[in-house]
Amino acid sequence: MRVVFELPEHASNDANWSSFGCWLTMKTEYNNDGTINRAWPIAWNHGNPCLVSGCLGIQGFGRYGRYGAADEFLYFRSKCAFRDLSSFK
């Protein structure tokens, strides 16, 4: 979903942003300038997606519970625009 939606790559640590899983990120979602890449683990380089981190794991239980893909999709859909992927074949 982080490829399909226009997610901010340099966002403040906004408490109003929701998470839908307890991802093990090892702080790889933080940029050098202290902002957060909300598209983590994806970053966009001149219009092309690239992985900034491989899968480090997810905890099935925890502060956010199990990963809710459908809930995350609906949340992104309500907050973010779809990315124009027409140039990809």
Secondary structure, DSSP 4 states (H G I P E B T S, - for coil): -TTTB---SSB---TT---SSEE--TTTTB-TTS-B-TTTTEEEETTEEEESS----EESSSTT-S--HHHHHHHHHHHSPBP--TT--
